[in-house]
């Protein structure tokens, strides 16, 4: 089987349509369709099926796409070995992160590497289920999920833990509860809240809090960006859930963070990557720096 055609099948599974695959790879949709048809001609079972006007993978197609990961990994290892031997030009490593992780890691990452490694950085704040798909466009994807959320799909990506980060309550400094070192959950029953948009990882925290306090929290605002949410908190309009480590720099100028008693609030911060991306030495080097920075971040907040 042609590894290029296998890669196209995998891209179709990750990106969801022939048009999206064509756009990502800068080829025509017809060229993608022709290559998929050629792959199908070598396989005795259907690999794709029409669902409405969209071409999707069958179970057999999903299985073959997963198997192609090992093919790409082996090819990447071989290429990386040749590149290293021939002293090929430095590989640009692409990294994406949701906003608060970008704020926490991007600056220190650049300072630590100090020009020794070419990077292309991007902020990508997406719904939790969409983080694995970002590995189609980035070597390393810094993602987050709540402890009770499903694990990342390990058949598609490798997950490397960075942090387990407690979640605190962000309050205006003049709020009565801000005078306490920690907040008992029942005291939050009558508060007005800021939440993230539906489907984003931290939106589930307020659902969890609501179940524990016996009623849904009153959500007045939906804001994903913590720096914006912090301004709303400082204005006294609402309170919010924010991560203890990556939002620490925001707990100034009239906003404080306080831990909660009566609920285990925590999120997992992980790096997601395709196996073939991790086959490149340059990518593994950057991942190693991110893991060291995560240790430093955790140590600074103990």
Secondary structure, DSSP 8 states (H G I E B T S, - for coil): --HHHHHHHHHHHHHSSHHHHHHHHTS-HHHHHHHHHHHHHT-SS--EEEETTEEEE-HHHHHHHHHHHHHHHHHHHHHHHHHHHTT-----EEEEE-HHHHHHHHHHHHHHHTTSS-EEEEE----GGGTGGGGGT-SEEEEEEETTS----TTT-EEEEEEEEEEEEEEETTSGGGGSSEEEGGGGTT-EEEE--TTSTTHHHHHHHHHHHTS--EEEEE---HHHHHHHHHTTS-EEEEETTTTGGGS-TTEEEEEEESS--EEEEEEEE-HHHHTSHHHHHHHHHHHHHHHHHHHHT-
